Amino acid sequence: STEYLAARKGDPNEVVAIKVMRKKRIMTPEDVADVRRQVQIMQHLAGHPNVVQLRDVYEDKSSVCLVMEPCAGGELFDRVAELGRFTE
C-alpha cells in the first residue's frame, strides 16, 4: 500500500491520511479477507482514543482507499524494531 497526506475537499484545514491499496496486489481470497478485516476492526474500535480513526472507505476498479486521521511519528514497526520493545 501507499500512504498520502491530503487536505479534505471543501475543508483545506482538515488534513487526512489516505492509505491506497492496489487491487492487483489483493489477489487471493485471504488478501480480500485481510482488507475487510482491517476495515471491520477499525470500524469496531471507532471512538477509542488510542486507535487511528477511520473516516471513510472508497473503492474503484483499481484500488481500495482508507481515509484516516493522520498520525505523526512514523511506522510503529520501525520503532519497535529500533527499541526492541515497548513498556505498557
Phi, psi and omega in degrees: 000163178234139180247144179226154167255139182210155172272137181291133180301130181093342178215083184296348178276345179265112181264137178232158173259138180238121177260116182255120178248119180285132182295331180294344176263351176260085194258320187262163175302328178293321177297315179298316179297322179297316179295314179299318180297319179301315180294315181298318179296315180295323177292319180296323183267010180305135179094347178288133185292342183254015182235135177302135182272127176275122182267315183206160173229131179234148178221136171230191186292340184245346184205164173243130183240128174255123178259120187227168172290144180285152177235136177267159172107355176088194184281133178299318180303317179297321179293318179296316179298322181290316185268342181091319178191165175241146171273157179288000000 
